[in-house]
Amino acid sequence: MKGYPFHDGPLFARNQWYLAAWTTEIGHTPVARRILNQDVILFRTTDDKVAALSGVCPHRWMPLARAEITQDLISCPYHGARFDHQGTCVAVPRQDRVPPGFGLRRYPVVVVGPCVWIWPGEADRADPSLLPDSMSLGLGRAGWRTDLSHPFRLGARAQLLIENLFDEEHINVVHPATLGGCQADVFRDAEITDTPDRFAMTHRTAPTPVDAAMRALFAELGSHACSDLTIELLGVSLVNNIGSRTYSADASGAPKRLMGQMNFIHAITPETDTTTHYFLAQTRDFNVEDADLSTLFSERNAKIVAEDAAILEALEPMIDDWGDARQETSFATDAIAMRLRHRIRRIIAGDRAEVASDRAAP
């Protein structure tokens, strides 16, 4: 079923910000990406700004991934039509007049820390106040270490990944070696935050005596430690799974001092209806100079993500034959994932209603 897990309509909201790239990926030659079924090229202008334009020449549909960019002019590699960094066509071969309306679509982009955000919907709706609060997760924030992984293509639809990141029940089944010993019901009694721009579950762990491994991370811990663990969705595409705030505590569990914060960040950008750009990052505000610690966390996280990817990519081809959400059975443990599903569906429905209303206005 093409629309799974939704009954009808699109699989994603267009009038939202999505991560298009890490800033380190973008230079003065085109980087081609398909984002929400739209071909896009991203590049830096001569004043080092990031621009995003349609990635196909509208003359004969030549991909612009191999276009030359000279002094902010993009030359189509097929017939040589030239466009400026705003997408305006400034020259076509062997004629003085540019055909009316001939040009490249320009996409709004905003750079925040290491993130290049793109608005694939209607340009006049691009609202910076709707940007996911990536700084709250430490991405590019002063005093924090940010470790980025190169994005990869997941052969499954974005909503499957979002729901999976909030699904605790699969942990002991899919990740017995990498996450073995984790309790699948850690967030059963979590505090829920549900606002227009953020959905989060937070659980405070019981105080535990500090062992050698914990003290290696936080030398100034007292006799006990506790943590606030958080899974959160910011906007429609940025997931923190799991964020931790570690406190020095007494035996009663009362936190005395915040020792450090760490986040495992997943940015989820639909490529097509059934494939996804998957960006991973880690941030922390302790031991920021310790590259070996970053490597340790990165390698462990990569194994976990690979285990999830194998499951989701096995699910995706089954959806055409079996994927009707109206006929599937849900367990009690699916409650949070279903809540996320309904949340995203409401956002998509609101997006479509607003666009339809604007187009109907005189």
C-alpha positions as CSV (number, residue, x, y, z in Angstrom):
1,M,0.0,0.0,0.0
2,K,1.7,3.1,-1.3
3,G,0.4,5.4,1.5
4,Y,1.3,3.1,4.4
5,P,1.2,3.8,7.3
6,F,-1.4,6.4,6.4
7,H,-4.7,5.4,4.7
8,D,-4.5,8.0,1.9
9,G,-2.7,11.1,0.7
10,P,1.0,11.9,0.9
11,L,3.5,10.2,3.1
12,F,5.1,13.5,4.3
13,A,4.5,17.2,4.9
14,R,6.2,19.4,2.4
15,N,5.9,22.7,4.2
16,Q,8.5,21.8,6.8
17,W,12.3,22.0,7.2
18,Y,14.3,18.9,6.4
19,L,18.1,18.3,6.7
20,A,19.5,18.5,3.2
21,A,23.2,18.0,4.0
22,W,25.9,18.6,6.5
23,T,27.8,21.9,5.8
24,T,31.0,19.9,5.3
25,E,29.5,18.2,2.3
26,I,28.8,21.4,0.4
27,G,31.5,23.0,-1.8
28,H,31.6,25.0,-5.1
29,T,30.6,22.0,-7.2
30,P,27.0,20.6,-7.2
31,V,25.9,18.1,-4.6
32,A,22.9,16.3,-6.0
33,R,20.1,15.0,-3.7
34,R,16.6,13.9,-4.3
35,I,14.5,15.3,-1.4
36,L,10.8,14.5,-1.1
37,N,10.8,13.2,-4.8
38,Q,12.4,16.4,-6.0
39,D,15.8,16.6,-7.6
40,V,18.0,19.3,-6.0
41,I,21.5,20.5,-6.3
42,L,23.3,22.2,-3.4
43,F,26.4,24.3,-3.7
44,R,28.3,27.3,-2.3
45,T,28.3,30.7,-3.9
46,T,31.4,32.9,-4.2
47,D,30.4,34.6,-0.9
48,D,30.3,31.1,0.7
49,K,26.5,31.0,1.0
50,V,24.7,27.7,0.5
51,A,22.2,27.7,-2.4
52,A,19.7,25.0,-3.4
53,L,18.2,24.8,-6.9
54,S,16.2,22.3,-9.0
55,G,18.6,19.6,-10.1
56,V,17.3,19.2,-13.6
57,C,17.6,21.6,-16.6
58,P,14.0,22.2,-17.9
59,H,15.2,22.3,-21.5
60,R,15.7,18.6,-22.0
61,W,15.7,17.3,-18.4
62,M,19.5,17.0,-18.1
63,P,20.6,16.3,-14.5
64,L,22.7,19.1,-13.2
65,A,24.9,17.0,-10.9
66,R,27.7,17.4,-13.4
67,A,27.1,21.0,-14.2
68,E,30.0,23.4,-14.1
69,I,29.7,26.4,-11.8
70,T,31.8,29.5,-12.6
71,Q,31.3,32.8,-10.8
72,D,28.0,31.5,-9.5
73,L,26.7,30.7,-13.0
74,I,25.6,27.1,-13.6
75,S,26.1,25.7,-17.1
76,C,23.9,22.8,-18.2
77,P,26.3,20.1,-19.4
78,Y,24.0,19.2,-22.4
79,H,23.2,22.4,-24.3
80,G,24.9,25.0,-22.2
81,A,22.0,27.0,-20.8
82,R,23.3,29.2,-18.0
83,F,21.6,30.0,-14.7
84,D,22.5,32.3,-11.8
85,H,22.6,31.1,-8.2
86,Q,19.0,32.3,-7.8
87,G,17.9,30.0,-10.6
88,T,17.2,32.7,-13.2
89,C,18.3,31.7,-16.7
90,V,20.7,34.4,-18.0
91,A,21.7,32.8,-21.3
92,V,20.6,30.1,-23.8
93,P,22.5,29.0,-26.8
94,R,22.3,30.9,-30.1
95,Q,19.5,33.3,-29.1
96,D,19.3,36.6,-27.3
97,R,15.9,36.0,-25.7
98,V,15.4,33.7,-22.8
99,P,12.0,31.8,-23.0
100,P,9.5,33.2,-20.6
101,G,9.4,31.3,-17.3
102,F,12.5,29.3,-18.2
103,G,14.6,28.8,-15.1
104,L,15.4,26.6,-12.1
105,R,13.3,26.5,-8.9
106,R,15.1,28.0,-5.9
107,Y,14.6,26.3,-2.5
108,P,14.9,28.2,0.7
109,V,17.8,27.0,2.8
110,V,19.0,27.9,6.3
111,V,22.4,27.0,7.8
112,V,22.4,26.4,11.6
113,G,25.7,25.0,13.0
114,P,26.7,21.9,10.8
115,C,23.1,21.6,9.4
116,V,21.8,22.7,6.0
117,W,18.0,22.9,6.3
118,I,15.9,22.9,3.1
119,W,12.2,23.8,2.7
120,P,10.8,21.6,-0.1
121,G,7.3,23.1,0.0
122,E,5.9,26.4,-1.1
123,A,8.7,29.0,-0.8
124,D,6.5,31.8,0.6
125,R,5.7,29.5,3.5
126,A,9.3,29.0,4.5
127,D,9.2,30.1,8.2
128,P,12.6,30.0,10.1
129,S,10.6,29.8,13.4
130,L,9.6,26.3,12.4
131,L,13.3,25.1,12.3
132,P,13.9,22.1,14.6
133,D,15.9,23.3,17.6
134,S,19.1,21.6,16.7
135,M,21.2,23.8,19.0
136,S,19.3,22.4,22.0
137,L,20.9,19.1,21.1
138,G,24.4,20.6,20.9
139,L,24.8,20.5,17.1
140,G,27.4,23.2,16.5
141,R,26.9,24.6,20.0
142,A,29.9,26.3,21.8
143,G,31.5,24.0,24.4
144,W,30.1,20.8,22.8
145,R,31.7,18.2,20.7
146,T,29.8,17.3,17.5
147,D,30.7,14.0,15.6
148,L,29.0,13.6,12.3
149,S,28.6,10.5,10.2
150,H,28.4,10.5,6.4
151,P,24.7,10.2,5.4
152,F,23.5,7.0,3.8
153,R,20.5,5.9,1.9
154,L,18.0,3.7,3.8
155,G,15.9,1.5,1.5
156,A,12.7,2.1,3.5
157,R,10.2,4.9,4.0
158,A,10.9,7.7,6.5
159,Q,7.9,7.0,8.7
160,L,9.0,3.4,9.4
161,L,12.3,4.8,10.8
162,I,10.6,7.5,12.9
163,E,8.3,4.9,14.5
164,N,11.2,2.4,15.0
165,L,13.2,5.0,17.0
166,F,10.4,5.3,19.5
167,D,9.7,1.5,19.6
168,E,11.4,0.1,22.8
169,E,9.9,-3.3,22.5
170,H,12.2,-4.4,19.6
171,I,15.4,-3.6,21.5
172,N,15.9,-7.0,23.1
173,V,14.9,-8.8,19.9
174,V,16.8,-6.9,17.3
175,H,19.7,-5.7,19.4
176,P,20.6,-8.5,21.8
177,A,24.4,-8.0,21.4
178,T,24.6,-4.3,21.0
179,L,22.0,-3.2,23.5
180,G,21.6,-6.5,25.5
181,G,20.5,-5.9,29.0
182,C,18.5,-2.7,28.2
183,Q,15.0,-2.9,29.6
184,A,12.3,-2.5,26.9
185,D,10.1,-0.7,29.4
186,V,12.5,2.0,30.5
187,F,10.1,4.7,29.3
188,R,6.8,3.0,30.4
189,D,6.4,5.6,33.2
190,A,8.1,8.4,31.3
191,E,7.1,12.1,31.5
192,I,5.5,13.1,28.2
193,T,6.0,16.5,26.5
194,D,3.7,17.1,23.6
195,T,3.9,20.5,22.0
196,P,3.5,21.7,18.4
197,D,7.3,21.5,17.7
198,R,8.4,18.7,20.1
199,F,7.3,15.3,21.3
200,A,9.4,13.8,24.1
201,M,9.5,11.1,26.6
202,T,11.8,11.5,29.6
203,H,12.6,9.1,32.4
204,R,14.9,9.5,35.4
205,T,16.8,6.5,36.4
206,A,17.2,5.2,39.9
207,P,20.5,6.2,41.7
208,T,23.2,3.6,41.3
209,P,26.6,3.4,42.9
210,V,29.3,4.8,40.7
211,D,31.6,2.2,39.1
212,A,35.0,2.6,37.4
213,A,33.6,3.0,33.9
214,M,31.3,5.8,35.0
215,R,34.0,7.6,36.9
216,A,36.3,7.4,33.8
217,L,33.7,9.6,32.1
218,F,32.9,11.8,35.0
219,A,35.8,12.1,37.4
220,E,34.0,14.4,39.9
221,L,31.0,12.1,40.5
222,G,30.0,11.5,44.0
223,S,29.1,8.1,45.4
224,H,26.0,7.7,43.2
225,A,24.7,8.8,39.8
226,C,21.3,9.1,38.1
227,S,20.4,10.2,34.6
228,D,17.5,11.7,32.8
229,L,17.0,9.7,29.6
230,T,15.1,11.3,26.7
231,I,13.7,10.2,23.3
232,E,12.4,13.2,21.4
233,L,11.1,14.3,18.0
234,L,11.8,17.9,17.0
235,G,9.8,19.2,14.0
236,V,8.9,16.3,11.7
237,S,12.3,14.8,11.1
238,L,14.9,15.3,13.9
239,V,15.1,12.5,16.5
240,N,17.2,12.4,19.6
241,N,17.5,8.7,20.7
242,I,18.7,8.7,23.4
243,G,19.7,11.9,25.1
244,S,21.2,11.7,28.5
245,R,21.8,14.1,31.3
246,T,24.0,12.5,34.0
247,Y,23.9,13.9,37.6
248,S,25.9,13.3,40.7
249,A,23.4,12.1,43.2
250,D,23.1,10.9,46.8
251,A,21.8,7.4,47.7
252,S,18.2,8.7,47.8
253,G,18.4,9.7,44.2
254,A,18.3,13.4,44.7
255,P,20.5,14.9,41.9
256,K,23.1,17.3,43.2
257,R,25.0,18.4,40.1
258,L,24.7,18.0,36.4
259,M,27.9,16.3,35.2
260,G,27.4,16.0,31.5
261,Q,25.0,15.7,28.5
262,M,25.1,13.5,25.4
263,N,22.8,13.0,22.5
264,F,22.5,10.5,19.7
265,I,20.9,12.3,16.8
266,H,19.0,10.9,13.8
267,A,17.9,13.3,11.0
268,I,15.4,11.7,8.7
269,T,14.8,13.2,5.3
270,P,12.5,11.4,2.7
271,E,14.3,10.8,-0.6
272,T,11.3,9.2,-2.3
273,D,8.1,7.6,-1.0
274,T,10.0,4.5,-0.1
275,T,13.7,5.6,0.5
276,T,15.2,7.9,3.1
277,H,18.3,10.0,3.6
278,Y,19.7,9.0,7.0
279,F,22.0,11.5,8.9
280,L,23.6,10.5,12.2
281,A,25.4,12.7,14.7
282,Q,26.6,12.5,18.3
283,T,27.0,15.5,20.6
284,R,28.3,15.8,24.2
285,D,29.6,18.5,26.5
286,F,32.1,16.4,28.5
287,N,35.5,15.0,27.5
288,V,35.2,17.0,24.3
289,E,38.8,16.4,23.4
290,D,38.7,12.6,23.7
291,A,38.6,11.3,20.1
292,D,38.9,7.7,21.2
293,L,35.7,8.1,23.1
294,S,34.0,9.5,20.0
295,T,35.2,6.5,18.0
296,L,33.9,4.1,20.6
297,F,30.4,5.7,20.6
298,S,30.3,6.0,16.8
299,E,31.3,2.4,16.2
300,R,28.7,1.1,18.7
301,N,26.0,3.4,17.3
302,A,26.8,2.3,13.7
303,K,26.2,-1.3,14.6
304,I,22.8,-0.5,16.2
305,V,21.7,1.5,13.2
306,A,22.8,-1.3,10.8
307,E,20.7,-3.8,12.8
308,D,17.7,-1.5,12.5
309,A,18.3,-0.8,8.8
310,A,18.3,-4.5,8.0
311,I,14.9,-4.9,9.7
312,L,13.3,-1.8,8.0
313,E,14.7,-2.7,4.6
314,A,13.2,-6.2,4.9
315,L,9.8,-4.6,5.8
316,E,9.7,-2.2,2.9
317,P,9.1,-4.6,0.0
318,M,6.3,-6.3,1.9
319,I,4.2,-3.2,2.2
320,D,2.8,-3.3,-1.3
321,D,1.2,-6.6,-0.6
322,W,0.5,-6.4,3.1
323,G,0.8,-2.8,4.2
324,D,-2.7,-1.6,5.0
325,A,-2.7,0.0,8.4
326,R,-6.5,-0.4,8.7
327,Q,-6.0,-4.2,8.8
328,E,-2.8,-4.5,10.9
329,T,-2.8,-5.5,14.6
330,S,-1.1,-3.3,17.2
331,F,0.1,-4.4,20.6
332,A,-0.1,-2.3,23.8
333,T,3.6,-1.7,23.4
334,D,2.9,0.1,20.1
335,A,1.1,3.0,21.9
336,I,3.9,5.5,21.6
337,A,4.7,4.7,17.9
338,M,1.0,5.0,17.1
339,R,0.9,8.3,18.9
340,L,3.8,9.5,16.6
341,R,2.0,8.1,13.6
342,H,-1.2,10.1,14.3
343,R,0.9,13.2,15.1
344,I,2.7,13.1,11.7
345,R,-0.6,12.4,10.0
346,R,-2.2,15.5,11.6
347,I,0.7,17.6,10.4
348,I,0.4,16.3,6.9
349,A,-3.4,17.0,6.9
350,G,-2.9,20.5,8.3
351,D,-0.3,21.2,5.6
352,R,-2.6,20.1,2.8
353,A,-5.6,22.0,4.3
354,E,-3.6,25.3,4.5
355,V,-2.3,25.0,1.0
356,A,-5.7,24.2,-0.4
357,S,-7.2,27.1,1.5
358,D,-4.6,29.6,0.1
359,R,-5.2,28.4,-3.4
360,A,-8.9,28.7,-3.1
361,A,-8.6,32.3,-1.8
362,P,-9.6,35.0,-4.3
